[in-house]
Amino acid sequence: MAKKAKAKKKGKKPHKNKPTSKKYTKYKISGDKVTREKSCPRCGPGVFLMNNKGRLYCGKCHYTEYEGKK
Ligand SMILES: [Zn+2]
């Protein structure tokens, strides 16, 4: 692999690949169905609840839901 001589700090910034929005990790495609993870009942679909140690938490409206232990 040929490397360029020392990168100068001038000019173009090195391109970094941004990670895909985490939103899309909440979608799972199985066959022809798209399943979503639990979304906020207050904010509606598109706003997902964060899972924290058995608790589901909405970062938008601070809605919290406890997952039943089963
Ligand atoms: Zn919410």
N, CA, C, O and the ligand as a Tripos MOL2 file, in Angstrom:
@<TRIPOS>MOLECULE
protein
  281   279    71     0     0
PROTEIN
NO_CHARGES

@<TRIPOS>ATOM
      1 N           0.8290   -1.2110    0.0000 N.3       1 MET1
      2 CA          0.0000    0.0000    0.0000 C.3       1 MET1
      3 C           0.8550    1.2480    0.0000 C.2       1 MET1
      4 O           1.6750    1.4470    0.8960 O.2       1 MET1
      5 N           0.6700    2.0700   -0.9770 N.am      2 ALA2
      6 CA          1.4510    3.3040   -1.0550 C.3       2 ALA2
      7 C           0.7980    4.3880   -0.2280 C.2       2 ALA2
      8 O          -0.3730    4.7250   -0.4070 O.2       2 ALA2
      9 N           1.5710    4.9110    0.6610 N.am      3 LYS3
     10 CA          1.0190    5.9740    1.5160 C.3       3 LYS3
     11 C           1.5280    7.3260    1.0660 C.2       3 LYS3
     12 O           2.6690    7.4740    0.6280 O.2       3 LYS3
     13 N           0.6660    8.2880    1.1840 N.am      4 LYS4
     14 CA          1.0790    9.6360    0.8170 C.3       4 LYS4
     15 C           2.0070   10.1830    1.8800 C.2       4 LYS4
     16 O           1.9240    9.8200    3.0530 O.2       4 LYS4
     17 N           2.8590   11.0300    1.4620 N.am      5 ALA5
     18 CA          3.7470   11.6680    2.4240 C.3       5 ALA5
     19 C           2.9190   12.5450    3.3530 C.2       5 ALA5
     20 O           1.8880   13.1040    2.9790 O.2       5 ALA5
     21 N           3.4070   12.6360    4.5490 N.am      6 LYS6
     22 CA          2.7390   13.3790    5.6220 C.3       6 LYS6
     23 C           1.4910   14.1860    5.2290 C.2       6 LYS6
     24 O           1.5230   15.0380    4.3400 O.2       6 LYS6
     25 N           0.4400   13.8920    5.9020 N.am      7 ALA7
     26 CA         -0.8030   14.6230    5.6290 C.3       7 ALA7
     27 C          -0.6820   16.0400    6.1630 C.2       7 ALA7
     28 O          -0.3360   16.2650    7.3230 O.2       7 ALA7
     29 N          -0.9720   16.9710    5.3010 N.am      8 LYS8
     30 CA         -0.9110   18.3560    5.7430 C.3       8 LYS8
     31 C          -2.2130   18.7630    6.4010 C.2       8 LYS8
     32 O          -3.2770   18.2170    6.1070 O.2       8 LYS8
     33 N          -2.1140   19.6960    7.2650 N.am      9 LYS9
     34 CA         -3.3100   20.0990    7.9930 C.3       9 LYS9
     35 C          -4.1650   21.0940    7.2240 C.2       9 LYS9
     36 O          -5.2300   21.5290    7.6640 O.2       9 LYS9
     37 N          -3.6500   21.4220    6.0770 N.am     10 LYS10
     38 CA         -4.3860   22.3760    5.2510 C.3      10 LYS10
     39 C          -5.3570   21.6540    4.3340 C.2      10 LYS10
     40 O          -5.1960   20.4690    4.0390 O.2      10 LYS10
     41 N          -6.3290   22.3620    3.9060 N.am     11 GLY11
     42 CA         -7.1930   21.8300    2.8540 C.3      11 GLY11
     43 C          -8.2840   20.9050    3.3520 C.2      11 GLY11
     44 O          -8.8400   21.0760    4.4370 O.2      11 GLY11
     45 N          -8.5610   19.9350    2.5320 N.am     12 LYS12
     46 CA         -9.6810   19.0400    2.8100 C.3      12 LYS12
     47 C          -9.4880   18.2710    4.0980 C.2      12 LYS12
     48 O          -8.3900   17.8380    4.4460 O.2      12 LYS12
     49 N         -10.5790   18.1240    4.7720 N.am     13 LYS13
     50 CA        -10.5360   17.2920    5.9700 C.3      13 LYS13
     51 C         -10.6070   15.8390    5.5240 C.2      13 LYS13
     52 O         -11.2530   15.5140    4.5280 O.2      13 LYS13
     53 N          -9.9500   14.9870    6.2570 N.am     14 PRO14
     54 CA        -10.0490   13.5810    5.8920 C.3      14 PRO14
     55 C         -11.4780   13.1000    6.0680 C.2      14 PRO14
     56 O         -12.1420   13.4240    7.0530 O.2      14 PRO14
     57 N         -11.9290   12.3460    5.1260 N.am     15 HIS15
     58 CA        -13.3060   11.8680    5.1790 C.3      15 HIS15
     59 C         -13.4550   10.7270    6.1710 C.2      15 HIS15
     60 O         -12.7240    9.7370    6.1450 O.2      15 HIS15
     61 N         -14.4190   10.9090    7.0310 N.am     16 LYS16
     62 CA        -14.7000    9.8310    7.9840 C.3      16 LYS16
     63 C         -16.0880    9.3100    7.7220 C.2      16 LYS16
     64 O         -17.0380   10.0640    7.5050 O.2      16 LYS16
     65 N         -16.1750    8.0160    7.7480 N.am     17 ASN17
     66 CA        -17.4990    7.4280    7.5770 C.3      17 ASN17
     67 C         -18.2840    7.5860    8.8660 C.2      17 ASN17
     68 O         -17.8640    7.1480    9.9360 O.2      17 ASN17
     69 N         -19.4090    8.2120    8.7330 N.am     18 LYS18
     70 CA        -20.2390    8.3560    9.9170 C.3      18 LYS18
     71 C         -21.0040    7.0630   10.1430 C.2      18 LYS18
     72 O         -21.4400    6.4140    9.1920 O.2      18 LYS18
     73 N         -21.1610    6.7000   11.3910 N.am     19 PRO19
     74 CA        -21.9630    5.4960   11.6370 C.3      19 PRO19
     75 C         -23.4070    5.7580   11.2600 C.2      19 PRO19
     76 O         -23.9120    6.8710   11.4000 O.2      19 PRO19
     77 N         -24.0460    4.7370   10.7910 N.am     20 THR20
     78 CA        -25.4430    4.8920   10.4090 C.3      20 THR20
     79 C         -26.2490    5.2560   11.6370 C.2      20 THR20
     80 O         -25.9560    4.8260   12.7530 O.2      20 THR20
     81 N         -27.2490    6.0440   11.4080 N.am     21 SER21
     82 CA        -28.1010    6.4530   12.5090 C.3      21 SER21
     83 C         -28.6030    5.2460   13.2820 C.2      21 SER21
     84 O         -29.0000    4.2340   12.7030 O.2      21 SER21
     85 N         -28.5770    5.3710   14.5770 N.am     22 LYS22
     86 CA        -28.9860    4.2530   15.4140 C.3      22 LYS22
     87 C         -30.4570    3.9230   15.2450 C.2      22 LYS22
     88 O         -30.9230    2.8380   15.5950 O.2      22 LYS22
     89 N         -31.1600    4.8810   14.7050 N.am     23 LYS23
     90 CA        -32.5770    4.6690   14.4460 C.3      23 LYS23
     91 C         -32.7840    3.4020   13.6330 C.2      23 LYS23
     92 O         -33.7120    2.6270   13.8630 O.2      23 LYS23
     93 N         -31.8950    3.2230   12.6840 N.am     24 TYR24
     94 CA        -32.1000    2.1280   11.7580 C.3      24 TYR24
     95 C         -31.7010    0.7820   12.3350 C.2      24 TYR24
     96 O         -32.0450   -0.2640   11.7840 O.2      24 TYR24
     97 N         -30.9900    0.8080   13.4210 N.am     25 THR25
     98 CA        -30.6450   -0.4670   14.0450 C.3      25 THR25
     99 C         -31.8580   -1.0420   14.7590 C.2      25 THR25
    100 O         -31.8830   -2.2120   15.1410 O.2      25 THR25
    101 N         -32.8590   -0.1900   14.9280 N.am     26 LYS26
    102 CA        -34.0580   -0.6420   15.6300 C.3      26 LYS26
    103 C         -35.0170   -1.3580   14.7040 C.2      26 LYS26
    104 O         -36.0120   -1.9400   15.1340 O.2      26 LYS26
    105 N         -34.7020   -1.3040   13.4510 N.am     27 TYR27
    106 CA        -35.5540   -1.9750   12.4870 C.3      27 TYR27
    107 C         -34.9190   -3.2960   12.0920 C.2      27 TYR27
    108 O         -33.7190   -3.3860   11.8340 O.2      27 TYR27
    109 N         -35.7370   -4.2840   12.0540 N.am     28 LYS28
    110 CA        -35.2230   -5.5710   11.6140 C.3      28 LYS28
    111 C         -36.0810   -6.0680   10.4690 C.2      28 LYS28
    112 O         -37.3110   -6.0530   10.5290 O.2      28 LYS28
    113 N         -35.4260   -6.4910    9.4710 N.am     29 ILE29
    114 CA        -36.1750   -6.9890    8.3320 C.3      29 ILE29
    115 C         -36.1130   -8.5090    8.3230 C.2      29 ILE29
    116 O         -35.0450   -9.1100    8.2070 O.2      29 ILE29
    117 N         -37.2610   -9.0940    8.4480 N.am     30 SER30
    118 CA        -37.3200  -10.5520    8.3830 C.3      30 SER30
    119 C         -38.2770  -10.9340    7.2620 C.2      30 SER30
    120 O         -39.4890  -10.7430    7.3540 O.2      30 SER30
    121 N         -37.7010  -11.4690    6.2220 N.am     31 GLY31
    122 CA        -38.5180  -11.7900    5.0560 C.3      31 GLY31
    123 C         -39.0060  -10.5010    4.4100 C.2      31 GLY31
    124 O         -38.2040   -9.6610    4.0020 O.2      31 GLY31
    125 N         -40.3010  -10.3490    4.3210 N.am     32 ASP32
    126 CA        -40.8270   -9.1230    3.7370 C.3      32 ASP32
    127 C         -41.4820   -8.2550    4.8040 C.2      32 ASP32
    128 O         -42.2180   -7.3140    4.5080 O.2      32 ASP32
    129 N         -41.1920   -8.6030    6.0530 N.am     33 LYS33
    130 CA        -41.7600   -7.8250    7.1580 C.3      33 LYS33
    131 C         -40.6970   -6.9630    7.7900 C.2      33 LYS33
    132 O         -39.5420   -7.3660    7.9280 O.2      33 LYS33
    133 N         -41.1000   -5.7830    8.1670 N.am     34 VAL34
    134 CA        -40.1850   -4.9140    8.9090 C.3      34 VAL34
    135 C         -40.7030   -4.8070   10.3310 C.2      34 VAL34
    136 O         -41.8010   -4.3120   10.5860 O.2      34 VAL34
    137 N         -39.8860   -5.2840   11.2370 N.am     35 THR35
    138 CA        -40.3060   -5.2010   12.6320 C.3      35 THR35
    139 C         -39.5050   -4.1360   13.3490 C.2      35 THR35
    140 O         -38.3100   -3.9610   13.1070 O.2      35 THR35
    141 N         -40.1650   -3.4490   14.2080 N.am     36 ARG36
    142 CA        -39.5080   -2.3850   14.9530 C.3      36 ARG36
    143 C         -39.3920   -2.7750   16.4050 C.2      36 ARG36
    144 O         -40.1350   -3.6130   16.9140 O.2      36 ARG36
    145 N         -38.4650   -2.1600   17.0380 N.am     37 GLU37
    146 CA        -38.4060   -2.3200   18.4770 C.3      37 GLU37
    147 C         -39.4640   -1.4300   19.0840 C.2      37 GLU37
    148 O         -40.0650   -0.5940   18.4090 O.2      37 GLU37
    149 N         -39.6720   -1.6180   20.3240 N.am     38 LYS38
    150 CA        -40.7500   -0.8920   20.9870 C.3      38 LYS38
    151 C         -40.5610    0.6190   20.8720 C.2      38 LYS38
    152 O         -39.5030    1.1710   21.1700 O.2      38 LYS38
    153 N         -41.6220    1.2440   20.4320 N.am     39 SER39
    154 CA        -41.5580    2.7000   20.3260 C.3      39 SER39
    155 C         -42.4070    3.3290   21.4220 C.2      39 SER39
    156 O         -43.2050    2.6650   22.0820 O.2      39 SER39
    157 N         -42.2120    4.6030   21.5870 N.am     40 CYS40
    158 CA        -42.8720    5.3210   22.6680 C.3      40 CYS40
    159 C         -44.3680    5.4680   22.4140 C.2      40 CYS40
    160 O         -44.7840    5.9140   21.3440 O.2      40 CYS40
    161 N         -45.1740    5.0890   23.4050 N.am     41 PRO41
    162 CA        -46.6180    5.2370   23.2230 C.3      41 PRO41
    163 C         -47.0570    6.6990   23.2250 C.2      41 PRO41
    164 O         -48.1340    7.0260   22.7250 O.2      41 PRO41
    165 N         -46.2510    7.5530   23.7700 N.am     42 ARG42
    166 CA        -46.6190    8.9630   23.8070 C.3      42 ARG42
    167 C         -46.1590    9.6850   22.5460 C.2      42 ARG42
    168 O         -46.8990   10.4620   21.9430 O.2      42 ARG42
    169 N         -44.9320    9.4080   22.1720 N.am     43 CYS43
    170 CA        -44.3760   10.1130   21.0180 C.3      43 CYS43
    171 C         -44.7630    9.4370   19.7060 C.2      43 CYS43
    172 O         -44.6740   10.0320   18.6320 O.2      43 CYS43
    173 N         -45.1870    8.2050   19.8140 N.am     44 GLY44
    174 CA        -45.6130    7.5000   18.6170 C.3      44 GLY44
    175 C         -44.4700    6.8050   17.9180 C.2      44 GLY44
    176 O         -43.3300    6.8480   18.3820 O.2      44 GLY44
    177 N         -44.7670    6.1670   16.8090 N.am     45 PRO45
    178 CA        -43.7440    5.4180   16.0870 C.3      45 PRO45
    179 C         -42.6260    6.3400   15.5970 C.2      45 PRO45
    180 O         -42.8680    7.4850   15.2160 O.2      45 PRO45
    181 N         -41.4480    5.8370   15.6130 N.am     46 GLY46
    182 CA        -40.3120    6.6440   15.1810 C.3      46 GLY46
    183 C         -39.4650    7.0610   16.3650 C.2      46 GLY46
    184 O         -38.2760    7.3490   16.2260 O.2      46 GLY46
    185 N         -40.0870    7.0910   17.5240 N.am     47 VAL47
    186 CA        -39.3360    7.3900   18.7440 C.3      47 VAL47
    187 C         -39.2440    6.1020   19.5420 C.2      47 VAL47
    188 O         -40.2450    5.5580   20.0080 O.2      47 VAL47
    189 N         -38.0370    5.6390   19.6820 N.am     48 PHE48
    190 CA        -37.8590    4.3510   20.3130 C.3      48 PHE48
    191 C         -37.4810    4.4910   21.7700 C.2      48 PHE48
    192 O         -36.9120    5.4910   22.2090 O.2      48 PHE48
    193 N         -37.8180    3.4610   22.4860 N.am     49 LEU49
    194 CA        -37.4890    3.4630   23.8980 C.3      49 LEU49
    195 C         -36.1190    2.8270   24.0980 C.2      49 LEU49
    196 O         -35.7890    1.8060   23.4940 O.2      49 LEU49
    197 N         -35.3570    3.4400   24.9350 N.am     50 MET50
    198 CA        -34.0430    2.9320   25.2500 C.3      50 MET50
    199 C         -34.1990    1.8390   26.2820 C.2      50 MET50
    200 O         -34.9490    1.9840   27.2470 O.2      50 MET50
    201 N         -33.5000    0.7620   26.0770 N.am     51 ASN51
    202 CA        -33.6080   -0.3360   27.0340 C.3      51 ASN51
    203 C         -32.4690   -0.2510   28.0270 C.2      51 ASN51
    204 O         -31.2980   -0.3650   27.6670 O.2      51 ASN51
    205 N         -32.8250   -0.0510   29.2670 N.am     52 ASN52
    206 CA        -31.8080    0.0590   30.2950 C.3      52 ASN52
    207 C         -32.1530   -0.8530   31.4560 C.2      52 ASN52
    208 O         -33.0320   -0.5560   32.2640 O.2      52 ASN52
    209 N         -31.4540   -1.9540   31.5210 N.am     53 LYS53
    210 CA        -31.6220   -2.9120   32.6110 C.3      53 LYS53
    211 C         -33.0870   -3.2240   32.9000 C.2      53 LYS53
    212 O         -33.5520   -3.1020   34.0330 O.2      53 LYS53
    213 N         -33.7820   -3.6150   31.8860 N.am     54 GLY54
    214 CA        -35.1750   -4.0050   32.0850 C.3      54 GLY54
    215 C         -36.1460   -2.8480   32.0950 C.2      54 GLY54
    216 O         -37.3520   -3.0240   32.2680 O.2      54 GLY54
    217 N         -35.5990   -1.6610   31.9080 N.am     55 ARG55
    218 CA        -36.4770   -0.5010   31.8470 C.3      55 ARG55
    219 C         -36.4430    0.0960   30.4540 C.2      55 ARG55
    220 O         -35.3930    0.1800   29.8170 O.2      55 ARG55
    221 N         -37.5870    0.4970   30.0070 N.am     56 LEU56
    222 CA        -37.6420    1.1550   28.7110 C.3      56 LEU56
    223 C         -37.8580    2.6350   28.9570 C.2      56 LEU56
    224 O         -38.7650    3.0440   29.6820 O.2      56 LEU56
    225 N         -37.0220    3.4020   28.3500 N.am     57 TYR57
    226 CA        -37.0480    4.8240   28.6350 C.3      57 TYR57
    227 C         -37.0720    5.6330   27.3540 C.2      57 TYR57
    228 O         -36.3140    5.3700   26.4210 O.2      57 TYR57
    229 N         -37.9570    6.6250   27.3210 N.am     58 CYS58
    230 CA        -38.0230    7.5030   26.1630 C.3      58 CYS58
    231 C         -37.2220    8.7610   26.4680 C.2      58 CYS58
    232 O         -37.4860    9.4650   27.4430 O.2      58 CYS58
    233 N         -36.2600    9.0240   25.6330 N.am     59 GLY59
    234 CA        -35.4050   10.1910   25.8530 C.3      59 GLY59
    235 C         -36.0980   11.4870   25.4830 C.2      59 GLY59
    236 O         -35.6110   12.5740   25.7930 O.2      59 GLY59
    237 N         -37.2180   11.3680   24.8300 N.am     60 LYS60
    238 CA        -37.8930   12.5600   24.3390 C.3      60 LYS60
    239 C         -38.8890   13.1090   25.3630 C.2      60 LYS60
    240 O         -38.8780   14.2950   25.6930 O.2      60 LYS60
    241 N         -39.7490   12.2140   25.8530 N.am     61 CYS61
    242 CA        -40.7740   12.6810   26.7890 C.3      61 CYS61
    243 C         -40.5640   12.1000   28.1830 C.2      61 CYS61
    244 O         -41.3790   12.2970   29.0840 O.2      61 CYS61
    245 N         -39.4510   11.3780   28.3420 N.am     62 HIS62
    246 CA        -39.0830   10.8030   29.6400 C.3      62 HIS62
    247 C         -40.0880    9.7700   30.1250 C.2      62 HIS62
    248 O         -40.2590    9.5520   31.3240 O.2      62 HIS62
    249 N         -40.7220    9.1650   29.1950 N.am     63 TYR63
    250 CA        -41.6350    8.0980   29.5520 C.3      63 TYR63
    251 C         -40.8380    6.8720   29.9240 C.2      63 TYR63
    252 O         -39.8920    6.5010   29.2290 O.2      63 TYR63
    253 N         -41.2110    6.2530   31.0010 N.am     64 THR64
    254 CA        -40.4970    5.0440   31.4350 C.3      64 THR64
    255 C         -41.4670    3.8790   31.5580 C.2      64 THR64
    256 O         -42.5860    4.0210   32.0510 O.2      64 THR64
    257 N         -41.0130    2.7450   31.1040 N.am     65 GLU65
    258 CA        -41.8420    1.5590   31.1950 C.3      65 GLU65
    259 C         -40.9840    0.4380   31.7370 C.2      65 GLU65
    260 O         -39.8260    0.2770   31.3530 O.2      65 GLU65
    261 N         -41.5640   -0.3270   32.6250 N.am     66 TYR66
    262 CA        -40.8290   -1.4310   33.1980 C.3      66 TYR66
    263 C         -41.1790   -2.7110   32.4650 C.2      66 TYR66
    264 O         -42.3440   -3.0200   32.2170 O.2      66 TYR66
    265 N         -40.1510   -3.4260   32.1360 N.am     67 GLU67
    266 CA        -40.4040   -4.7010   31.4840 C.3      67 GLU67
    267 C         -40.7390   -5.7450   32.5400 C.2      67 GLU67
    268 O         -40.0960   -5.8350   33.5860 O.2      67 GLU67
    269 N         -41.7490   -6.5170   32.2380 N.am     68 GLY68
    270 CA        -42.1200   -7.5600   33.1860 C.3      68 GLY68
    271 C         -41.0550   -8.6420   33.2220 C.2      68 GLY68
    272 O         -40.4710   -8.9870   32.1950 O.2      68 GLY68
    273 N         -40.8120   -9.1680   34.3990 N.am     69 LYS69
    274 CA        -39.8220  -10.2420   34.5120 C.3      69 LYS69
    275 C         -40.4820  -11.5760   34.2220 C.2      69 LYS69
    276 O         -41.3500  -12.0510   34.9540 O.2      69 LYS69
    277 N         -40.0400  -12.1470   33.1400 N.am     70 LYS70
    278 CA        -40.6240  -13.4390   32.7930 C.3      70 LYS70
    279 C         -39.5690  -14.3360   32.1620 C.2      70 LYS70
    280 O         -39.8640  -15.4740   31.7980 O.2      70 LYS70
    281 ZN        -41.7650    9.5650   24.2840 Zn       71 ZN71
@<TRIPOS>BOND
     1     1     2 1
     2     2     3 1
     3     3     4 2
     4     3     5 am
     5     5     6 1
     6     6     7 1
     7     7     8 2
     8     7     9 am
     9     9    10 1
    10    10    11 1
    11    11    12 2
    12    11    13 am
    13    13    14 1
    14    14    15 1
    15    15    16 2
    16    15    17 am
    17    17    18 1
    18    18    19 1
    19    19    20 2
    20    19    21 am
    21    21    22 1
    22    22    23 1
    23    23    24 2
    24    23    25 am
    25    25    26 1
    26    26    27 1
    27    27    28 2
    28    27    29 am
    29    29    30 1
    30    30    31 1
    31    31    32 2
    32    31    33 am
    33    33    34 1
    34    34    35 1
    35    35    36 2
    36    35    37 am
    37    37    38 1
    38    38    39 1
    39    39    40 2
    40    39    41 am
    41    41    42 1
    42    42    43 1
    43    43    44 2
    44    43    45 am
    45    45    46 1
    46    46    47 1
    47    47    48 2
    48    47    49 am
    49    49    50 1
    50    50    51 1
    51    51    52 2
    52    51    53 am
    53    53    54 1
    54    54    55 1
    55    55    56 2
    56    55    57 am
    57    57    58 1
    58    58    59 1
    59    59    60 2
    60    59    61 am
    61    61    62 1
    62    62    63 1
    63    63    64 2
    64    63    65 am
    65    65    66 1
    66    66    67 1
    67    67    68 2
    68    67    69 am
    69    69    70 1
    70    70    71 1
    71    71    72 2
    72    71    73 am
    73    73    74 1
    74    74    75 1
    75    75    76 2
    76    75    77 am
    77    77    78 1
    78    78    79 1
    79    79    80 2
    80    79    81 am
    81    81    82 1
    82    82    83 1
    83    83    84 2
    84    83    85 am
    85    85    86 1
    86    86    87 1
    87    87    88 2
    88    87    89 am
    89    89    90 1
    90    90    91 1
    91    91    92 2
    92    91    93 am
    93    93    94 1
    94    94    95 1
    95    95    96 2
    96    95    97 am
    97    97    98 1
    98    98    99 1
    99    99   100 2
   100    99   101 am
   101   101   102 1
   102   102   103 1
   103   103   104 2
   104   103   105 am
   105   105   106 1
   106   106   107 1
   107   107   108 2
   108   107   109 am
   109   109   110 1
   110   110   111 1
   111   111   112 2
   112   111   113 am
   113   113   114 1
   114   114   115 1
   115   115   116 2
   116   115   117 am
   117   117   118 1
   118   118   119 1
   119   119   120 2
   120   119   121 am
   121   121   122 1
   122   122   123 1
   123   123   124 2
   124   123   125 am
   125   125   126 1
   126   126   127 1
   127   127   128 2
   128   127   129 am
   129   129   130 1
   130   130   131 1
   131   131   132 2
   132   131   133 am
   133   133   134 1
   134   134   135 1
   135   135   136 2
   136   135   137 am
   137   137   138 1
   138   138   139 1
   139   139   140 2
   140   139   141 am
   141   141   142 1
   142   142   143 1
   143   143   144 2
   144   143   145 am
   145   145   146 1
   146   146   147 1
   147   147   148 2
   148   147   149 am
   149   149   150 1
   150   150   151 1
   151   151   152 2
   152   151   153 am
   153   153   154 1
   154   154   155 1
   155   155   156 2
   156   155   157 am
   157   157   158 1
   158   158   159 1
   159   159   160 2
   160   159   161 am
   161   161   162 1
   162   162   163 1
   163   163   164 2
   164   163   165 am
   165   165   166 1
   166   166   167 1
   167   167   168 2
   168   167   169 am
   169   169   170 1
   170   170   171 1
   171   171   172 2
   172   171   173 am
   173   173   174 1
   174   174   175 1
   175   175   176 2
   176   175   177 am
   177   177   178 1
   178   178   179 1
   179   179   180 2
   180   179   181 am
   181   181   182 1
   182   182   183 1
   183   183   184 2
   184   183   185 am
   185   185   186 1
   186   186   187 1
   187   187   188 2
   188   187   189 am
   189   189   190 1
   190   190   191 1
   191   191   192 2
   192   191   193 am
   193   193   194 1
   194   194   195 1
   195   195   196 2
   196   195   197 am
   197   197   198 1
   198   198   199 1
   199   199   200 2
   200   199   201 am
   201   201   202 1
   202   202   203 1
   203   203   204 2
   204   203   205 am
   205   205   206 1
   206   206   207 1
   207   207   208 2
   208   207   209 am
   209   209   210 1
   210   210   211 1
   211   211   212 2
   212   211   213 am
   213   213   214 1
   214   214   215 1
   215   215   216 2
   216   215   217 am
   217   217   218 1
   218   218   219 1
   219   219   220 2
   220   219   221 am
   221   221   222 1
   222   222   223 1
   223   223   224 2
   224   223   225 am
   225   225   226 1
   226   226   227 1
   227   227   228 2
   228   227   229 am
   229   229   230 1
   230   230   231 1
   231   231   232 2
   232   231   233 am
   233   233   234 1
   234   234   235 1
   235   235   236 2
   236   235   237 am
   237   237   238 1
   238   238   239 1
   239   239   240 2
   240   239   241 am
   241   241   242 1
   242   242   243 1
   243   243   244 2
   244   243   245 am
   245   245   246 1
   246   246   247 1
   247   247   248 2
   248   247   249 am
   249   249   250 1
   250   250   251 1
   251   251   252 2
   252   251   253 am
   253   253   254 1
   254   254   255 1
   255   255   256 2
   256   255   257 am
   257   257   258 1
   258   258   259 1
   259   259   260 2
   260   259   261 am
   261   261   262 1
   262   262   263 1
   263   263   264 2
   264   263   265 am
   265   265   266 1
   266   266   267 1
   267   267   268 2
   268   267   269 am
   269   269   270 1
   270   270   271 1
   271   271   272 2
   272   271   273 am
   273   273   274 1
   274   274   275 1
   275   275   276 2
   276   275   277 am
   277   277   278 1
   278   278   279 1
   279   279   280 2
@<TRIPOS>SUBSTRUCTURE
     1 MET1         2 RESIDUE 1 A MET
     2 ALA2         6 RESIDUE 1 A ALA
     3 LYS3        10 RESIDUE 1 A LYS
     4 LYS4        14 RESIDUE 1 A LYS
     5 ALA5        18 RESIDUE 1 A ALA
     6 LYS6        22 RESIDUE 1 A LYS
     7 ALA7        26 RESIDUE 1 A ALA
     8 LYS8        30 RESIDUE 1 A LYS
     9 LYS9        34 RESIDUE 1 A LYS
    10 LYS10       38 RESIDUE 1 A LYS
    11 GLY11       42 RESIDUE 1 A GLY
    12 LYS12       46 RESIDUE 1 A LYS
    13 LYS13       50 RESIDUE 1 A LYS
    14 PRO14       54 RESIDUE 1 A PRO
    15 HIS15       58 RESIDUE 1 A HIS
    16 LYS16       62 RESIDUE 1 A LYS
    17 ASN17       66 RESIDUE 1 A ASN
    18 LYS18       70 RESIDUE 1 A LYS
    19 PRO19       74 RESIDUE 1 A PRO
    20 THR20       78 RESIDUE 1 A THR
    21 SER21       82 RESIDUE 1 A SER
    22 LYS22       86 RESIDUE 1 A LYS
    23 LYS23       90 RESIDUE 1 A LYS
    24 TYR24       94 RESIDUE 1 A TYR
    25 THR25       98 RESIDUE 1 A THR
    26 LYS26      102 RESIDUE 1 A LYS
    27 TYR27      106 RESIDUE 1 A TYR
    28 LYS28      110 RESIDUE 1 A LYS
    29 ILE29      114 RESIDUE 1 A ILE
    30 SER30      118 RESIDUE 1 A SER
    31 GLY31      122 RESIDUE 1 A GLY
    32 ASP32      126 RESIDUE 1 A ASP
    33 LYS33      130 RESIDUE 1 A LYS
    34 VAL34      134 RESIDUE 1 A VAL
    35 THR35      138 RESIDUE 1 A THR
    36 ARG36      142 RESIDUE 1 A ARG
    37 GLU37      146 RESIDUE 1 A GLU
    38 LYS38      150 RESIDUE 1 A LYS
    39 SER39      154 RESIDUE 1 A SER
    40 CYS40      158 RESIDUE 1 A CYS
    41 PRO41      162 RESIDUE 1 A PRO
    42 ARG42      166 RESIDUE 1 A ARG
    43 CYS43      170 RESIDUE 1 A CYS
    44 GLY44      174 RESIDUE 1 A GLY
    45 PRO45      178 RESIDUE 1 A PRO
    46 GLY46      182 RESIDUE 1 A GLY
    47 VAL47      186 RESIDUE 1 A VAL
    48 PHE48      190 RESIDUE 1 A PHE
    49 LEU49      194 RESIDUE 1 A LEU
    50 MET50      198 RESIDUE 1 A MET
    51 ASN51      202 RESIDUE 1 A ASN
    52 ASN52      206 RESIDUE 1 A ASN
    53 LYS53      210 RESIDUE 1 A LYS
    54 GLY54      214 RESIDUE 1 A GLY
    55 ARG55      218 RESIDUE 1 A ARG
    56 LEU56      222 RESIDUE 1 A LEU
    57 TYR57      226 RESIDUE 1 A TYR
    58 CYS58      230 RESIDUE 1 A CYS
    59 GLY59      234 RESIDUE 1 A GLY
    60 LYS60      238 RESIDUE 1 A LYS
    61 CYS61      242 RESIDUE 1 A CYS
    62 HIS62      246 RESIDUE 1 A HIS
    63 TYR63      250 RESIDUE 1 A TYR
    64 THR64      254 RESIDUE 1 A THR
    65 GLU65      258 RESIDUE 1 A GLU
    66 TYR66      262 RESIDUE 1 A TYR
    67 GLU67      266 RESIDUE 1 A GLU
    68 GLY68      270 RESIDUE 1 A GLY
    69 LYS69      274 RESIDUE 1 A LYS
    70 LYS70      278 RESIDUE 1 A LYS
    71 ZN71       281 GROUP 0 **** ****
